[in-house]
């Protein structure tokens, strides 16, 4: 009897263990099935909504309540050196008025492309949509650093450029500002509005204008004149740049910044030499200043020739002196 009882007990224990193992196995399996079913429902709903949107989108996104108007477009404040209306010009040239819907997937890219094409825009930094339909565009504007002096039969035009030599709209820069910007001479052709100058002389002159911006007025400088042809020294091919002061002094500056020509002083050294000249001869806005100052390899100064009075003037002066003595 005891043997029969022991056998029944073992069978119960075995059945209990089996049911426990089967339950433990079925639990995670059922959980995974539920998760997969939930994901399938979400995917199906998303697909259904996307399909519905594709059918109704053309009708919805072009409703008046979603269309961008001129009054809904704002941009970063214009700097004081730009007289033109950049926003109005972009809206007109790109046809943004009542053309875009804020629900359109290409909205931001179209706005970005439209503003990047304007000559005054250096970069489009951020585009923020709003509703009712509106957009604010944060811009970085180009800054004129010099003007290229272009001669015509009708006269001379000063064409402003930025540090990248982009041709900027002349009419947008105040006349008073253009008069005091460094003038780059000796250039014959120019690119279309908003394009860069390919001439390396213009690039070198622009780099020089940027480097000398803080000292330009102090040293009474006016013009930057690049050589017509490049010089060649070893592996270096470079243009020689001259600066002209208000008093007519010609400063032989040498290669443009960044060329690293062996034997020539750097920017700081050349400025030190030029200031040493001013300390010895006075401001460079005077006609009594030196004729030529070469700061490339040291400080070489050529005094201005003082014209001697002619024999006739000398005789007349002697007569006047005699009359005074009487």
C-alpha positions in Angstrom: 0.0 0.0 0.0 2.8 2.4 0.9 4.4 1.7 -2.5 1.2 2.6 -4.3 0.8 5.8 -2.3 4.3 6.8 -3.1 3.8 6.3 -6.8 0.6 8.4 -6.8 2.5 11.2 -4.9 5.3 11.2 -7.5 2.8 11.4 -10.4 1.1 14.5 -8.8 4.5 16.2 -8.3 5.5 15.4 -11.9 2.2 16.8 -13.2 2.6 19.9 -11.1 6.1 20.6 -12.4 4.9 20.0 -16.0 2.1 22.5 -15.7 4.4 25.0 -14.1 6.9 24.7 -16.9 4.2 25.0 -19.6 2.7 28.0 -17.9 6.1 29.7 -17.7 6.7 29.1 -21.3 3.3 30.3 -22.5 3.5 33.6 -20.6 6.3 35.3 -22.5 5.0 33.8 -25.8 1.6 35.4 -25.3 3.2 38.7 -24.3 5.2 38.8 -27.5 2.1 38.0 -29.6 0.2 40.9 -28.0 3.1 43.3 -28.7 3.3 42.2 -32.3 -0.4 42.5 -32.7 -0.3 46.0 -31.3 2.5 47.0 -33.6 0.6 45.6 -36.6 -2.4 47.7 -35.6 -0.3 50.8 -35.3 1.3 50.2 -38.7 -2.0 49.5 -40.4 -3.5 52.7 -38.9 -0.5 54.7 -40.0 -0.7 53.3 -43.5 -4.4 54.0 -43.6 -4.0 57.6 -42.4 -1.2 58.2 -44.9 -3.3 56.8 -47.7 -6.2 59.0 -46.7 -3.9 62.1 -46.5 -2.5 61.5 -50.0 -6.0 61.6 -51.3 -7.2 64.7 -49.4 -3.9 66.6 -49.2 -4.1 68.4 -52.6 -7.4 69.8 -51.5 -6.5 70.7 -47.9 -3.0 72.2 -48.2 -4.1 74.8 -50.8 -7.0 76.2 -48.8 -6.6 79.9 -48.1 -6.2 79.4 -44.4 -2.8 77.6 -45.1 -1.4 79.8 -47.9 1.5 82.1 -47.1 1.0 85.8 -47.9 3.4 88.7 -48.2 2.5 90.1 -44.8 3.3 86.7 -43.1 7.0 86.8 -44.2 9.5 88.5 -41.8 13.3 88.5 -41.8 16.2 89.6 -39.6 16.6 93.4 -39.3 18.7 95.0 -42.0 22.0 96.4 -41.1 22.6 100.1 -41.6 24.8 99.6 -44.7 21.8 98.2 -46.7 19.4 100.7 -48.1 17.4 98.3 -50.2 14.4 96.2 -49.2 15.7 92.6 -49.2 12.5 91.0 -48.1 10.3 92.7 -50.7 12.9 91.9 -53.5 13.0 88.2 -52.5 9.2 87.9 -52.3 8.9 89.5 -55.8 11.8 87.7 -57.5 10.9 84.2 -56.2 7.1 84.7 -56.4 6.5 83.8 -52.8 3.3 85.7 -52.4 0.4 83.2 -52.2 2.5 80.5 -53.7 3.3 78.3 -50.7 1.3 76.4 -48.1 2.7 75.9 -44.6 1.5 72.3 -44.9 3.7 71.7 -48.0 6.7 69.3 -47.3 9.0 71.5 -49.5 8.0 74.8 -47.7 11.2 75.4 -45.8 13.5 74.4 -48.7 11.7 76.7 -51.1 12.0 79.7 -48.7 15.7 78.9 -48.1 16.5 78.7 -51.8 14.7 82.0 -52.5 16.6 84.0 -49.9 20.0 82.4 -50.6 19.8 83.7 -54.2 19.8 87.4 -53.0 23.1 89.2 -53.4 23.0 90.6 -49.8 22.3 87.2 -48.1 25.4 85.4 -46.9 23.6 82.5 -45.3 20.1 81.4 -44.2 20.5 80.4 -40.5 17.0 79.4 -39.4 13.4 79.2 -40.7 10.5 79.2 -38.3 7.0 78.5 -39.5 3.9 79.7 -37.6 0.1 79.6 -37.9 -1.9 81.6 -39.1 0.5 81.1 -42.1 3.7 82.9 -41.4 7.5 82.4 -41.6 10.4 84.2 -40.0 13.8 83.8 -41.7 17.0 84.5 -39.7 19.7 85.8 -42.1 23.4 86.7 -42.0 24.0 89.6 -44.4 27.1 90.4 -46.4 29.1 93.4 -45.4 30.9 95.6 -47.9 34.6 95.8 -47.2 35.9 97.6 -50.3 34.8 99.1 -53.6 36.1 98.2 -57.1 36.7 101.3 -59.1 35.3 100.8 -62.6 35.9 103.4 -65.3 33.4 104.1 -68.0 33.0 106.8 -70.7 30.4 108.4 -68.5 32.6 108.5 -65.5 33.6 106.2 -62.6 31.5 103.8 -60.6 32.5 102.4 -57.2 31.2 98.8 -57.0 31.0 97.4 -53.5 32.2 93.9 -52.6 32.3 91.8 -49.5 35.1 89.7 -48.0 34.4 86.9 -50.5 34.5 89.4 -53.5 30.8 89.1 -54.1 29.5 91.8 -56.4 27.0 93.7 -54.2 24.2 96.1 -55.4 25.8 99.6 -55.6 22.6 101.5 -55.2 22.0 99.8 -51.8 25.1 101.1 -50.2 25.0 104.8 -49.0 27.2 107.1 -51.0 29.0 108.4 -47.9 29.9 104.8 -46.9 31.3 104.0 -50.4 33.5 107.1 -50.3 35.3 105.9 -47.2 35.7 102.2 -48.2 39.1 101.1 -49.6 39.1 101.6 -53.4 40.6 98.8 -55.6 41.9 100.1 -58.9 43.2 98.6 -62.1 40.4 96.1 -62.6 38.8 96.0 -66.1 35.8 93.6 -65.8 33.2 92.6 -63.3 31.0 89.5 -62.8 27.1 89.6 -62.7 25.4 90.9 -59.6 25.7 88.5 -56.7 28.6 86.6 -58.2 32.2 86.5 -57.0 35.2 88.1 -58.8 37.4 85.4 -60.4 40.3 87.8 -60.6 42.8 86.9 -57.9 43.9 90.5 -57.6 40.4 91.5 -56.4 40.6 88.6 -53.8 44.0 89.7 -52.6 42.9 93.3 -52.3 39.7 92.3 -50.4 41.8 90.3 -48.0 44.1 93.2 -47.5 41.2 95.6 -46.9 39.8 93.3 -44.2 43.2 93.0 -42.5 43.8 96.8 -42.5 40.2 97.7 -41.6 41.1 98.9 -38.1 44.1 100.9 -39.3 42.7 102.3 -42.6 41.5 105.7 -41.4 44.3 106.0 -38.9 46.9 105.8 -41.7 44.8 108.0 -44.1 44.7 105.3 -46.8 42.6 105.5 -49.9 43.5 103.1 -52.7 44.7 99.5 -53.1 46.4 99.0 -56.5 47.5 95.5 -57.5 50.2 94.9 -60.1 49.0 94.1 -63.6 51.0 90.9 -63.8 52.0 88.4 -61.2 55.5 88.1 -59.9 57.2 84.6 -59.7 59.6 83.7 -57.0 60.5 80.0 -56.8 57.2 78.1 -56.3 55.3 81.3 -55.4 53.2 83.2 -57.9 51.8 86.4 -56.4 50.7 90.0 -57.1 52.3 93.0 -55.6 49.9 95.4 -53.9 50.4 99.1 -53.4 48.5 101.4 -51.0 48.0 105.1 -51.8 47.4 107.6 -49.0 45.4 110.8 -49.1 48.6 112.8 -49.3 49.7 110.8 -52.4 52.3 108.6 -50.7 52.7 105.2 -52.3 53.2 102.3 -49.9 54.7 99.2 -51.5 53.0 96.6 -49.4 54.0 93.5 -51.3 52.1 90.2 -51.4 48.5 89.8 -50.2 47.9 88.4 -46.7 48.2 84.7 -46.4 50.7 84.2 -49.3 53.6 83.6 -46.9 56.3 84.9 -49.2 59.8 84.1 -47.9 61.7 87.2 -46.9 58.7 89.5 -46.6 57.5 90.6 -43.2 54.1 89.6 -41.9 51.1 91.9 -41.4 52.0 93.0 -37.9 55.6 93.7 -39.0 54.6 95.7 -42.0 52.2 97.8 -40.0 54.9 98.5 -37.4 57.2 99.7 -40.1 54.5 101.9 -41.6 53.7 103.5 -38.2 57.5 104.1 -37.7 57.4 106.1 -41.0 54.5 108.1 -39.7 56.3 108.8 -36.5 59.3 110.2 -38.5 57.5 112.0 -41.3 54.1 112.8 -40.0 50.6 111.8 -41.1 50.3 110.3 -44.6 47.5 112.8 -45.6 50.1 115.5 -46.1 51.7 116.4 -49.4 54.9 116.8 -47.4 55.0 113.1 -46.7 57.3 110.7 -48.4 56.9 109.8 -52.1 57.4 106.0 -51.6 57.5 103.8 -48.6 58.5 100.2 -49.1 57.7 98.0 -46.1 58.4 94.6 -47.6 61.9 93.8 -46.3 62.5 96.6 -43.9 61.6 100.3 -44.0 62.8 102.0 -47.2 61.7 105.6 -47.6 62.0 107.7 -50.8 61.5 111.5 -50.0 59.2 113.5 -52.2 61.1 115.7 -54.7 60.7 119.4 -53.9 60.6 121.4 -57.1 63.2 124.2 -57.2 61.8 127.6 -58.4 62.6 128.5 -62.0 65.2 131.1 -62.9 62.4 133.6 -63.8 60.7 133.2 -60.4 64.1 133.5 -58.7 64.8 136.8 -60.5 61.3 138.1 -59.7 61.8 137.2 -56.0 65.2 138.9 -55.9 63.6 142.1 -57.4 60.8 142.1 -54.8 63.4 141.7 -52.1 65.4 144.7 -53.4 62.3 146.8 -53.5 61.5 145.9 -49.9 65.1 146.9 -48.9 64.7 150.3 -50.5 
